[in-house]
Amino acid sequence: MYKVAWRILPFAMLLYFVSFIDRVNIGFAALTMNRDIGLSSTAFGLGAGIFFCGYFLFEVPSNLILHRIGARVWIARVMITWGIASGATAFVHGPSAFYALRFLLGVAEAGFFPGMILYLSYWFPADHRAAATSVFMAAAPLSTALGSPLSGALMQMNGWLGLAGWQILFLLEAVPAVILGCAVPFVLTSRPGQARWLTDEERNWLCATLSREQEQGERRHTLWEGLADRRVLVLALIYFGTSAGLYSQSIWSPQIIGHFGLSPFMVGMVNAGPGIAAVIAMMLWSYHSDRTGERSWHVAIACFLAAAGLIYCGAAASLMSVLLALTLVNIGVSASKPPLWAMPARFLDGPAAAAGIAAINALGNLGGFAGPFMIGLLKSWTGSFRGGLYCVAGLLLMSAVLTLALTRYGHPLAAARRQV
């Protein structure tokens, strides 16, 4: 499994790192872009979140195509098209064009994240899955840690080639997606049975282990079984709250920190700290979840922590207090996700897994629309981030409660306790 991990996870992590930067770099661009193209806080929040509308509409079809034709071809297509859409955002001139490009970016990127989660389930048995997912998903907080200073520095290049700093940001940060998309067919191997870089003994053991897991317990196999399973809907609602927390802090934290009068580069440096803490916490929390085999409390406790961080952030009055609050939010939302994504593969397989995982991600990621939009709307009404942060905290509390309810109450949720 170490051999599999070293072959697959670094490249998968790099893909998600680039993906996440292109999703949330508008948080830094907004420091000057909003004024240049006439965006209010409400309009910016709507544009930031509308990405997830396109993402939602094309998520399940995209994942089913990936399951049918393989990750090598489809992930390459996804990355190249999202790179083009992200780079084109540099040329928007008003709210309508901004909304359109954000929607198209969501359409282009639809299927990437659930496709990669599905792909990892092809390679990692259950007792390795949360740890493997945590390494992959560590790219999100790592993109905050490393991408924030980079984005802040690019914003300082105002006037280069006659472009504003935010335009340079979009153009240069889109290039890696296109380059890596071209490299995907040469790096990824679709299934363990095709892995020539494993010995015959290793390949046979891995295929047999994964096949044996698929035969254990009550598992859904068809597309409609995956979409109709109530546990899929509950997990989507749980993921809704965690996504609201993740994208609210990723998109709005530069402006929350910038409120203290820092330059874009200093905003990037300050914003890097919470991401570093989140990477470490996510790895340790996921390792503990795999070692104990427990998932629900690992998700719920992390959601409670993130909610507390958002409430504290709303009440914080100093830069250090805000930084501590954002660190708690980063740790909580990041640590909740790998144990959560280890759950679906316990009761879904084949087309059911492709459809179910995509449905969880598609519905859940609408939280990435709701959270940033609520913060922008309430800030326009009240002039403060506080109300929006409290609303997102409420969504995370909902996720925590639903996670615990999933494993305690009612048929067929009671079955989730045995299998999830």
Steps between C-alpha positions, in 0.01 A plus 500: 500500500796735551594434137146579385487811719828643370400434142148651516461747785766768427369555147135485609579750773670732249192492277272594789744767617476674162124443486438658838715804426298564184175468696579745777756743356212743447528566874831678432393642165205665678736729693518720186280327237172585672571870467628471141196316361234641735419207730322556831545255788171332407595476131842359586349241736252398230771471236729306733224253576348464153798281413322223692181529294686390186686246708173359637330458161782303337646310796320165474525469118870586517573236763308232308704580189820468705389160633431385144802631308759522778674773698788560260291646218227672700715667767721635221194652329378651826830666581564650158151651471500640853842656441367679193187620683700620801745693285215663305374654825783752464304672224163556669377860498187490712277292727323311218825379342633410845191287572524328160868408537452370854210283380706365209790427735263287708380315188859438389614373839192287572600145577860566598474466877247213519684337211822505699324369813356218289843441345662467844235243597623286207848488654475522880330239725274624780764504775722729288229715345460790743876547526536493120211743463656730759825516302304584184278754677792659682549687174209730595651645821845474343380716213404755763840472668708521181256659257414797721850657495525422127164662426592799716829541311329477160256770608801729552592471128244765410579664163713217355418471127231761560296262715361544848639277776180294520516432124857374528389283792231324294720453193811362668317275746302343215808379312588204730153348454545480123854362525407236758191407299726411208715289735213300657475226229869423544498488882170352623421129476124441487473173701728275712470221244675725246787602730818376333700677769378240753637146507262216417482408868425857608241552228322173577494571874355852452233385253402209727481723810279758329281229348456332838391830657242553227343163580463577871180650644197648329625710212323699230616432144270665245480869414145540633577311821783744565284806440201364696686394816396731784848497644618680186258787569601522866870502410427772242337715769798443729735595219287810429594645839869413469514650150334819621770526767789417266414742221381778728833517674701439180325771297434761768802465730724728286241780534447429871876524557537793256248692713793570737678708233763250381645496147397212270837330552475525879142370483640198316771441758257526793245277324762225456522415872156339544560284192822356640330411828212339310729272298662360815170458684331333202775239467502411870119492528460278193771261617318468832169438321654219292675349800184489711259430212271775636359761260194679641650662811809599299273693262274645771778624731676671209174672397441622857854645504450681167166643618666629818772662289247684284309626804827618655600667172173694495569636847878555460625857500876463447711351222643233732153397613380475141807295408436257788133472402583432134750235612225319691271521195770368268584211731135407554376503141815331368506225763130418450528406135723189474297296756183617327622388158601161640131425566338465152733225378377280787154463347541605133681323217538527122251735327328553837825636642558724197147642518474511881836668561426753223156569648644554849758740360257677265230560761749562778702751303193720470613599848790664318239725340287556810781585743689767301174651371351531851814672626501745208128572527503560876815710474322724246204533735687544828851612404642211708615142437352387833147397395620297202765322705241403761269361228779282360581384853138387527540290185807330648308423818233342280769282341623384840152409622411317177823300513418369846137438404612302195642225716237497773145533380257323269501260207683517259728737693557231762668296226748784459621437853612149414647582161607863525 
